[in-house]
Every structure is written in structure tokens, then in C-alpha cells.
Amino acid sequence: MSRKDAPVSGEGRGGRSFEELQRELDEIVTRLERGDVAVDEAIGLFRRGEELYKECVARLQGAELQIERLDGQEVGT
């Protein structure tokens, strides 16, 4: 995939965009806050939420690095 063909929406590993991951995480948080899930299901949801959170943070950090590099290129020009 060439640079110009790279996904703009932040799609990466697994082909899901940052926004999709964030939406799933929000849904999990909502379900857990409602408190109407069984304990075993809540544990599973919590674990999935942790995975999604880590992936979102990694994507945001990657985006921040890209912006810093681009900003550095403009300053050095």
C-alpha cells in the first residue's frame, strides 16, 4: 500500500478505525455503568474494554508522533 493509499480514518491492525474502537469501548462502559450484566459477563466486558483502551491509546500516540514528525519537517524546511 503506498503512502497516498494509506487509510485516512486511522484504520490499522484488524482493519477497524479508531472511531469504531472508541465506539465499542463507549458501549462497553455504558453497559458496565448500567450494572445490569452478570458478573462473569462484566469481567469479560472489562477485559475487552482494557484491550480497546490500549489500542486506542497506541493509535493516539502514533498519530501524535506523526504530527510531531510532520511539524518538524515544516520547521526544518
Residue pairs with C-beta under 8 A, 6 or more apart in sequence:
7 17
9 17
9 18
9 19
10 17
10 18
10 19
10 59
10 63
11 17
12 59
12 62
13 55
18 56
18 59
18 60
21 52
21 55
21 56
21 59
22 52
22 56
24 48
24 52
25 49
25 52
25 53
25 56
28 45
28 46
28 48
28 49
28 52
29 49
31 37
31 45
32 42
32 45
32 46
32 49
37 45
